Amino acid sequence: MIWLIGCKGMLGTELSMLLEKQGVPFTGTDREIDITDPAALEAYTERPEFRGRIGWIVNCAAYTAVDKAEGDVEACRGLNTTGPANIARTARKIGARLIHISTDYVFDGRGIPAGFSGGDPNFPALRPYREDDPTDPIGVYGLTKRDGEAAVLEHNGDSYIVRTAWLYGRHGNNFVHTMLRLMNEQGSVKVVDDQRGSPTWAADLSQALVSLIAASGGAGAEVPGSPAPGVYHYTGEGAVTWFGFAREIYAQGRRLGLITKDCEVRPCTSAEYPARVTRPAYSVLDKGKIKTALGLSIPPWEESLARYLRARGEV
Ligand SMILES: NC(=O)c1ccc[n+]([C@@H]2O[C@H](COP(=O)([O-])OP(=O)(O)OC[C@H]3O[C@@H](n4cnc5c(N)ncnc54)[C@H](OP(=O)(O)O)[C@@H]3O)[C@@H](O)[C@H]2O)c1
């Protein structure tokens, strides 16, 4: 059985729906089992219905309010560093495997020089971040997530850490929802064109997580030939700026009738949108490791957006 922590968040909701659809046994908790309270975590695993039955823990709970985190350091650290450490210890104690979700914000976003090969087609001087590139977060959120990764691996070296970026899904506030709303309300929207990353549908990531569990034996015990524990990157395939992403949302949303009037999508710079935290300018993650480990083919981000918007239109 899988214990899905943070089951009511954006990724947690999507993963719950997938597990339900695929008939995979799981139990989900959110705020009611506080991850900053180790006794609460342990007590949950001791409930008669779960004792000895939890083979996997997937942690989707986190403090994700990037700007608010700058003034709320202790709460952010509690959820992003202490909580994951508690979960890793609990997993170890009950002999469960752990998947912990992390972020592109562990990098500073200045990119890695490409050298002679492997450059990003749009930024030939840079290449996408690999799992073992040095981390150097630029804000409280990224710092606490980076420390959370280290804490998980320290307390349970058999864990998987899956870093993702630019998530959207059915549940919660996200860029796609915001754009659809603004484009229906306003005659024009201005969107930053100097930050590049890879939009990721939470449903695609959920499928990859289920594949990772299946490839690792499903029942919890490591099987020969299963993906090695450690850090993996997963995002949609391809990369774009927020402006490019918005233009695609507009084009597809208009075609599908989700946007019912004309709206001009205009590029601007990050400097025109003062925020408490500098966002990583180049956030593209190299996904070669997870693709090889799981034999995955990751859909291009535009295709995933189309599937997401079609599914949304049908609701
Ligand atoms: N969203 C993105 O674009 C993005 C990008 C890269 C990586 N990630 C990572 O992906 C993962 C999932 O992100 P998400 O966007 O799905 O997050 P989310 O929507 O903010 O979900 C987090 C969930 O954790 C719950 N939670 C809060 N405090 C808790 C506590 N003390 N104990 C247990 N649960 C608690 C939250 O409840 P409340 O809502 O009531 O607070 C919420 O349901 C996170 O690790 C995040 O860092 C996200």
The ligand as an SDF file (V2000), in Angstrom:
LIG
                    3D

 48 52  0  0  0  0  0  0  0  0999 V2000
    3.6440   23.9580   -7.9060 N   0  0  0  0  0  0  0  0  0  0  0  0
    4.7500   23.9950   -8.6440 C   0  0  0  0  0  0  0  0  0  0  0  0
    4.8450   24.6890   -9.6710 O   0  0  0  0  0  0  0  0  0  0  0  0
    5.9420   23.1730   -8.2410 C   0  0  0  0  0  0  0  0  0  0  0  0
    7.1230   23.3060   -8.9880 C   0  0  0  0  0  0  0  0  0  0  0  0
    8.2230   22.5290   -8.6290 C   0  0  0  0  0  0  0  0  0  0  0  0
    8.1530   21.6400   -7.5740 C   0  0  0  0  0  0  0  0  0  0  0  0
    7.0000   21.5580   -6.8570 N   0  0  0  0  0  0  0  0  0  0  0  0
    6.9880   20.6280   -5.7210 C   0  0  0  0  0  0  0  0  0  0  0  0
    5.9740   19.6760   -5.9830 O   0  0  0  0  0  0  0  0  0  0  0  0
    5.3880   19.2330   -4.7570 C   0  0  0  0  0  0  0  0  0  0  0  0
    3.8840   19.3740   -4.8120 C   0  0  0  0  0  0  0  0  0  0  0  0
    3.5860   20.7490   -5.0350 O   0  0  0  0  0  0  0  0  0  0  0  0
    2.0740   21.2670   -5.0970 P   0  0  0  0  0  0  0  0  0  0  0  0
    2.0830   22.4730   -5.9710 O   0  0  0  0  0  0  0  0  0  0  0  0
    1.1680   20.1310   -5.3740 O   0  0  0  0  0  0  0  0  0  0  0  0
    1.8970   21.7540   -3.5910 O   0  0  0  0  0  0  0  0  0  0  0  0
    0.5550   22.2690   -2.8690 P   0  0  0  0  0  0  0  0  0  0  0  0
   -0.5580   22.3490   -3.8510 O   0  0  0  0  0  0  0  0  0  0  0  0
    0.9480   23.4980   -2.1120 O   0  0  0  0  0  0  0  0  0  0  0  0
    0.2220   21.0720   -1.8640 O   0  0  0  0  0  0  0  0  0  0  0  0
    0.8720   20.8840   -0.6530 C   0  0  0  0  0  0  0  0  0  0  0  0
   -0.1140   20.2200    0.2850 C   0  0  0  0  0  0  0  0  0  0  0  0
    0.5370   20.0230    1.5550 O   0  0  0  0  0  0  0  0  0  0  0  0
   -0.4260   20.3790    2.5650 C   0  0  0  0  0  0  0  0  0  0  0  0
    0.1940   20.7130    3.8430 N   0  0  0  0  0  0  0  0  0  0  0  0
    0.4730   21.9410    4.3390 C   0  0  0  0  0  0  0  0  0  0  0  0
    0.9780   21.8600    5.5730 N   0  0  0  0  0  0  0  0  0  0  0  0
    1.0230   20.5410    5.8800 C   0  0  0  0  0  0  0  0  0  0  0  0
    1.4580   19.8110    7.0300 C   0  0  0  0  0  0  0  0  0  0  0  0
    1.9700   20.4470    8.1080 N   0  0  0  0  0  0  0  0  0  0  0  0
    1.3620   18.4730    7.0190 N   0  0  0  0  0  0  0  0  0  0  0  0
    0.8490   17.8170    5.9350 C   0  0  0  0  0  0  0  0  0  0  0  0
    0.4410   18.4580    4.8230 N   0  0  0  0  0  0  0  0  0  0  0  0
    0.5200   19.8010    4.7820 C   0  0  0  0  0  0  0  0  0  0  0  0
   -1.0890   21.5800    1.9530 C   0  0  0  0  0  0  0  0  0  0  0  0
   -2.2700   21.9480    2.6520 O   0  0  0  0  0  0  0  0  0  0  0  0
   -2.7730   23.4990    2.5600 P   0  0  0  0  0  0  0  0  0  0  0  0
   -3.0840   23.7530    1.1280 O   0  0  0  0  0  0  0  0  0  0  0  0
   -3.9500   23.5200    3.4530 O   0  0  0  0  0  0  0  0  0  0  0  0
   -1.6300   24.3390    3.0400 O   0  0  0  0  0  0  0  0  0  0  0  0
   -1.3510   21.0720    0.5470 C   0  0  0  0  0  0  0  0  0  0  0  0
   -2.5220   20.3020    0.4660 O   0  0  0  0  0  0  0  0  0  0  0  0
    6.0690   20.0620   -3.6600 C   0  0  0  0  0  0  0  0  0  0  0  0
    7.1330   19.3290   -3.1240 O   0  0  0  0  0  0  0  0  0  0  0  0
    6.6190   21.2590   -4.4070 C   0  0  0  0  0  0  0  0  0  0  0  0
    7.7450   21.8140   -3.7480 O   0  0  0  0  0  0  0  0  0  0  0  0
    5.8950   22.2870   -7.1570 C   0  0  0  0  0  0  0  0  0  0  0  0
  1  2  1  0
  2  3  2  0
  2  4  1  0
  4  5  1  0
  4 48  2  0
  5  6  2  0
  6  7  1  0
  7  8  2  0
  8  9  1  0
  8 48  1  0
  9 10  1  0
  9 46  1  0
 10 11  1  0
 11 12  1  0
 11 44  1  0
 12 13  1  0
 13 14  1  0
 14 15  2  0
 14 16  1  0
 14 17  1  0
 17 18  1  0
 18 19  2  0
 18 20  1  0
 18 21  1  0
 21 22  1  0
 22 23  1  0
 23 24  1  0
 23 42  1  0
 24 25  1  0
 25 26  1  0
 25 36  1  0
 26 27  1  0
 26 35  1  0
 27 28  2  0
 28 29  1  0
 29 30  1  0
 29 35  2  0
 30 31  1  0
 30 32  2  0
 32 33  1  0
 33 34  2  0
 34 35  1  0
 36 37  1  0
 36 42  1  0
 37 38  1  0
 38 39  2  0
 38 40  1  0
 38 41  1  0
 42 43  1  0
 44 45  1  0
 44 46  1  0
 46 47  1  0
M  CHG  2   8   1  16  -1
M  END
$$$$
